[in-house]
Amino acid sequence: MKKTLTIVFVAVLGFFFTEAQAQIKTPAASPAAKVMQTVGLTDVTVEYSRPSMKGRTIFGANALVPYGKEWRLGANAATKISFSDDVTVNDVAIKKGDYAVIAIPNATSWAVEFHPHDGGSWSPYREKTPAATVTAAVETLPFSVETFLIMTDNVTSNSADLEFIWGKTVATLKLSTKVDETVMAAIDKVLAGPTAGDYYTAGSYYFDSGKTGADLEKALTWVQKATSGDSPRFWQVRKESQILAKLGKYKEAIATAKKSLALATEAGNADYIKMNNDSISKWMKM
């Protein structure tokens, strides 16, 4: 019995010791980093790991990162860069989204590949065709950077330099965003006034939230602005008829409901066909 208890005690002690070991955390050799920079109206986010030199030669024919060979632009998982909008890198257009970035360093320039991000393991990207490949210019720094660094510099209202820095080497890409086109489109839209959809949404909200009196008259005006075009939708005309009925304008409500009924019939929407028929029957008795 004593022997059995001893075995059980040792097993339990081993279990807790293993659990304690599993909870111990140590610093990563190449710690993770995340940097976000807004360039114009576009968010640029980079997630990567930062190895250090530790006395090693970084770039060269027989160095840690050999010339002419693919490199994950850091350590551990593939470096990930995300663009919230379409951008231009150097002169190459890149769609918004997430990308795994692979570099092929050389003495005077780097080839930088942007692959649609499909997981953290970087090796599979080496066998895939990138969405875009651009060339980064290389310069030599007068000082040495111990820990690999990705940063943005020379940030303007529509551009920035994306820099990869390690040792005395800095490779730079020029990032541009479509600020002027985006702002001008927004200005044109706002100054042109509300759209039919905006008018419908506003009027529909007033009706659905139970507003009365002058507010309900305002809702009718807005919805009629939405339905006054050449191609009103059956649900918009239906809302107009409901507002008219709530205002006690049953003759106009019936005529409008019949218009919605015709549009719903043409679209083959059975729900709105029934709702309009039911409302017409009800309002004819008012």
C-alpha positions as CSV (number, residue, x, y, z in Angstrom):
1,M,0.0,0.0,0.0
2,K,2.8,2.4,0.9
3,K,4.5,1.6,-2.4
4,T,1.3,2.4,-4.3
5,L,0.9,5.7,-2.5
6,T,4.5,6.6,-3.3
7,I,4.0,5.9,-7.0
8,V,0.8,8.0,-7.0
9,F,2.5,10.9,-5.2
10,V,5.4,10.9,-7.6
11,A,3.0,10.9,-10.6
12,V,1.0,13.8,-9.2
13,L,4.2,15.7,-8.4
14,G,5.4,15.1,-12.0
15,F,2.1,16.4,-13.4
16,F,2.3,19.7,-11.4
17,F,5.9,20.1,-12.3
18,T,5.2,19.7,-16.0
19,E,2.3,22.2,-15.7
20,A,4.6,24.7,-14.0
21,Q,7.1,24.3,-16.7
22,A,4.5,24.9,-19.4
23,Q,3.6,28.3,-17.7
24,I,7.1,29.6,-17.8
25,K,7.6,32.3,-20.4
26,T,10.9,33.5,-21.7
27,P,11.8,36.4,-24.1
28,A,11.7,35.6,-27.8
29,A,15.0,35.8,-29.6
30,S,13.3,37.8,-32.3
31,P,10.4,39.6,-30.6
32,A,7.2,40.4,-32.5
33,A,6.4,43.9,-33.5
34,K,3.4,45.7,-35.0
35,V,3.5,49.2,-36.5
36,M,0.6,51.2,-38.0
37,Q,0.9,54.4,-40.0
38,T,-1.9,56.4,-41.6
39,V,-0.8,57.7,-45.0
40,G,-3.3,60.2,-46.2
41,L,-6.5,58.3,-45.6
42,T,-5.0,54.8,-45.8
43,D,-3.9,52.7,-42.8
44,V,-0.7,50.8,-43.4
45,T,0.0,48.1,-40.8
46,V,3.1,45.9,-40.6
47,E,3.4,42.8,-38.4
48,Y,6.8,41.2,-38.2
49,S,9.5,39.7,-36.0
50,R,12.8,41.6,-35.2
51,P,16.0,39.6,-35.2
52,S,19.3,41.2,-33.9
53,M,22.7,41.2,-35.4
54,K,24.6,39.7,-32.4
55,G,27.9,40.3,-34.1
56,R,26.9,38.5,-37.3
57,T,27.4,39.8,-40.9
58,I,23.8,40.3,-42.1
59,F,23.9,40.8,-45.9
60,G,26.3,39.4,-48.4
61,A,27.3,36.5,-50.5
62,N,27.9,34.2,-47.5
63,A,26.1,36.2,-44.8
64,L,23.1,35.5,-42.6
65,V,20.9,36.8,-45.4
66,P,22.6,35.8,-48.7
67,Y,22.3,37.9,-51.7
68,G,19.9,36.6,-54.4
69,K,18.0,34.4,-51.9
70,E,14.4,34.8,-50.6
71,W,14.1,36.3,-47.1
72,R,11.0,36.6,-44.9
73,L,11.9,40.2,-44.0
74,G,12.5,39.3,-40.4
75,A,12.2,36.1,-38.5
76,N,9.7,33.5,-37.4
77,A,6.4,33.9,-39.4
78,A,6.1,35.6,-42.7
79,T,6.1,39.4,-42.5
80,K,2.5,40.7,-43.0
81,I,1.6,44.1,-44.4
82,S,-2.0,45.4,-44.7
83,F,-3.4,48.3,-46.7
84,S,-6.9,49.6,-45.9
85,D,-7.2,51.1,-49.4
86,D,-5.6,50.5,-52.8
87,V,-2.1,51.9,-52.9
88,T,0.8,52.4,-55.3
89,V,4.2,51.0,-54.3
90,N,6.8,52.7,-56.5
91,D,4.9,52.6,-59.8
92,V,3.0,49.4,-59.1
93,A,-0.7,49.4,-58.2
94,I,-1.5,47.1,-55.3
95,K,-5.1,46.4,-54.2
96,K,-6.2,46.9,-50.6
97,G,-5.8,43.8,-48.4
98,D,-3.3,41.7,-46.5
99,Y,0.0,40.6,-48.0
100,A,2.9,38.4,-47.0
101,V,6.1,40.2,-48.0
102,I,9.2,38.3,-49.3
103,A,12.4,40.1,-50.2
104,I,15.4,39.1,-52.4
105,P,18.3,41.3,-51.2
106,N,21.2,42.3,-53.4
107,A,24.0,44.8,-53.0
108,T,22.4,47.7,-54.9
109,S,18.7,46.8,-54.9
110,W,16.1,44.4,-53.4
111,A,13.2,42.7,-55.2
112,V,10.2,42.9,-52.8
113,E,7.3,40.5,-53.5
114,F,3.8,41.0,-52.2
115,H,1.8,37.8,-51.9
116,P,-1.8,37.6,-50.9
117,H,-1.6,36.6,-47.2
118,D,-2.5,32.9,-46.7
119,G,-1.1,32.0,-43.3
120,G,2.0,32.6,-41.2
121,S,4.4,30.0,-42.7
122,W,6.6,31.8,-45.1
123,S,8.1,28.8,-47.1
124,P,5.0,28.2,-49.2
125,Y,5.1,31.7,-50.6
126,R,8.5,31.0,-52.2
127,E,6.8,28.6,-54.7
128,K,3.9,31.0,-55.5
129,T,3.6,33.8,-58.0
130,P,3.3,37.2,-56.2
131,A,0.5,39.7,-56.8
132,A,3.2,42.3,-57.3
133,T,7.0,42.7,-57.3
134,V,8.7,46.0,-56.9
135,T,12.3,47.1,-56.6
136,A,13.6,48.8,-53.4
137,A,16.6,51.1,-53.7
138,V,19.5,50.4,-51.3
139,E,21.6,52.8,-49.4
140,T,24.4,52.5,-46.8
141,L,24.0,54.1,-43.4
142,P,26.8,55.9,-41.6
143,F,25.8,53.9,-38.5
144,S,24.6,50.4,-37.6
145,V,21.1,49.4,-36.5
146,E,21.4,46.3,-34.3
147,T,17.8,45.1,-34.5
148,F,15.9,44.7,-37.8
149,L,13.5,47.6,-38.2
150,I,10.6,48.3,-40.6
151,M,9.4,51.9,-40.5
152,T,7.7,54.6,-42.4
153,D,9.5,57.9,-43.0
154,N,8.9,61.1,-45.0
155,V,5.2,60.9,-44.4
156,T,3.1,63.4,-46.4
157,S,-0.6,63.9,-47.0
158,N,-0.5,61.2,-49.7
159,S,2.8,59.3,-49.5
160,A,5.5,57.8,-47.3
161,D,8.7,55.9,-47.5
162,L,8.5,52.3,-46.4
163,E,12.0,51.4,-45.1
164,F,13.6,48.1,-44.2
165,I,16.7,48.7,-42.0
166,W,19.3,46.4,-40.6
167,G,23.0,46.8,-39.9
168,K,24.1,49.6,-42.2
169,T,21.7,48.8,-45.0
170,V,18.4,50.5,-45.7
171,A,16.1,49.5,-48.5
172,T,13.3,51.9,-49.4
173,L,10.0,51.7,-51.2
174,K,7.9,54.7,-52.1
175,L,4.2,54.3,-51.0
176,S,1.5,56.5,-52.5
177,T,-2.2,56.7,-51.7
178,K,-5.2,58.1,-53.7
179,V,-6.0,61.0,-51.4
180,D,-6.9,63.6,-54.0
181,E,-9.3,61.3,-55.9
182,T,-11.0,60.1,-52.7
183,V,-11.4,63.6,-51.2
184,M,-12.7,65.1,-54.5
185,A,-15.2,62.3,-54.9
186,A,-16.4,62.9,-51.3
187,I,-16.6,66.7,-52.0
188,D,-18.6,66.2,-55.2
189,K,-21.0,63.8,-53.4
190,V,-21.6,66.0,-50.4
191,L,-22.0,69.2,-52.4
192,A,-24.3,67.5,-54.9
193,G,-26.7,67.0,-52.0
194,P,-28.5,63.9,-50.5
195,T,-29.1,60.9,-52.8
196,A,-32.5,59.3,-53.3
197,G,-31.3,56.6,-50.9
198,D,-30.5,59.2,-48.3
199,Y,-33.9,60.8,-48.6
200,Y,-35.6,57.4,-48.4
201,T,-33.6,56.4,-45.3
202,A,-34.4,59.7,-43.5
203,G,-38.1,59.6,-44.3
204,S,-38.4,55.9,-43.5
205,Y,-36.8,56.5,-40.1
206,Y,-39.2,59.3,-39.3
207,F,-42.2,57.1,-40.2
208,D,-40.9,53.9,-38.5
209,S,-40.0,55.8,-35.2
210,G,-43.6,57.0,-34.9
211,K,-43.1,60.7,-35.6
212,T,-46.3,62.8,-36.2
213,G,-47.4,66.2,-37.4
214,A,-44.8,68.4,-39.1
215,D,-42.2,65.7,-38.7
216,L,-44.4,63.2,-40.6
217,E,-45.0,65.8,-43.3
218,K,-41.2,66.2,-43.6
219,A,-40.9,62.4,-43.9
220,L,-43.4,62.5,-46.8
221,T,-41.4,65.2,-48.5
222,W,-38.2,63.2,-48.2
223,V,-39.7,59.9,-49.4
224,Q,-41.3,61.6,-52.3
225,K,-37.9,63.0,-53.3
226,A,-36.7,59.4,-53.4
227,T,-39.7,58.2,-55.4
228,S,-39.8,61.0,-57.9
229,G,-37.1,59.6,-60.2
230,D,-37.5,57.5,-63.3
231,S,-37.0,54.2,-61.5
232,P,-38.5,54.2,-57.9
233,R,-38.4,50.9,-56.1
234,F,-41.6,49.2,-55.0
235,W,-40.6,49.3,-51.3
236,Q,-39.9,53.0,-51.5
237,V,-43.3,53.7,-53.1
238,R,-44.9,51.4,-50.5
239,K,-43.4,53.6,-47.7
240,E,-44.8,56.7,-49.4
241,S,-48.3,55.2,-49.4
242,Q,-48.0,54.3,-45.7
243,I,-47.0,57.9,-44.8
244,L,-49.9,59.3,-46.8
245,A,-52.3,57.0,-45.1
246,K,-51.0,57.9,-41.6
247,L,-51.6,61.6,-42.6
248,G,-55.2,60.7,-43.4
249,K,-54.6,61.2,-47.2
250,Y,-56.3,57.9,-48.1
251,K,-57.1,58.7,-51.7
252,E,-53.5,59.6,-52.5
253,A,-52.4,56.6,-50.4
254,I,-54.5,54.2,-52.4
255,A,-53.2,55.6,-55.7
256,T,-49.6,55.3,-54.5
257,A,-50.2,51.8,-53.2
258,K,-51.4,50.8,-56.6
259,K,-48.2,52.1,-58.1
260,S,-46.2,50.1,-55.6
261,L,-48.4,47.0,-56.4
262,A,-47.6,47.3,-60.1
263,L,-43.9,47.6,-59.4
264,A,-44.0,44.7,-57.0
265,T,-45.9,42.6,-59.5
266,E,-43.3,43.4,-62.2
267,A,-40.5,42.4,-59.8
268,G,-42.4,39.2,-58.7
269,N,-42.3,40.1,-55.0
270,A,-45.3,38.2,-53.5
271,D,-44.9,39.8,-50.0
272,Y,-45.3,43.4,-51.3
273,I,-48.1,42.3,-53.6
274,K,-50.0,41.0,-50.6
275,M,-49.2,44.0,-48.4
276,N,-50.3,46.5,-51.0
277,N,-53.5,44.6,-51.7
278,D,-54.3,44.4,-48.0
279,S,-53.6,48.2,-47.5
280,I,-55.7,49.2,-50.5
281,S,-58.7,47.1,-49.2
282,K,-58.3,48.7,-45.8
283,W,-57.9,52.3,-46.9
284,M,-60.9,52.1,-49.3
285,K,-63.0,51.6,-46.2
286,M,-61.6,54.7,-44.4
